[in-house]
């Protein structure tokens, strides 16, 4: 078989059309011709040659870049961004666990606020019920609404707030007598919720500390004023984007930067950490 005939036969095989580079085509022709011209090569050896050519084709499609040169400031921002992503995932997991437990043993508690885990009042009131009264709902009920409101107000003040949302407090107090849920599992599940609330609060504290560090690093890089001049973009949002993209000067076009940023900076939604409401 001549070279031209071999080229025609190669074009008829799947994956060997015009999408292959000329260099890759030469590799394929060389491998195929070697298997044909060398005497004594059977079908198994030809399969090995074709596997080698397929590996070469895949390698030719890879986009390999020189690693981005980083200084200490950019490197710190990158690591803080990775830590922030991990803390957000951890916080979301803790919220989901608490939601699942309460839906099983005390679903009425979740109905007392529109967004319970984005509220400052609801976690404080739950902490009063679970920490002070040991998850004994009847005991909280016997103490009365006035004492419950006073305890929640003190807890809000201790956490740096000003005043609780009394509507949520009164709804949660009324839900103490709701019998819905698996009552036999309620004591154990509420104990888990109590522990998860403590873990979640600690995760929120570490997340806030990490975000403060990120904005501090952003100030050291000097794009804070430029970033905040963009409508809808905060200093933290810019820091989160730059933590994923790195130095913007390494991108040839704005389109490449946008594609990278969309994959590295997800927005908060649902019960993920965000601005707390009353």
Buried (B, 14 or more C-beta within 10 A) or exposed (E): EEEEEBBEEBEEEEEBEEEBEEEBBEBBBEBBBEBBEEEEBEEEEBEEBBEEBEEBBEEEEEEEEEEEEEEEEBEBBBBBBEBBBBBBEBBBBBBBBBBEBBEEBBBBBBBBBEEBBBBBBBBBBBBBBBBBBEBBBEEBBEBEBEEBBEBBBBBBEEEEBEEBBBEBBBBBBEBBEBEEBEEEBBEEBBBBBBBBBBBBBEBBEBBEEBBEBBBBBBEEBEBBEEBBEEEEEEBBBBBBBBBBBBEEEBBEEEEEBEEBBEEBBEEEEEBBBEEBBB
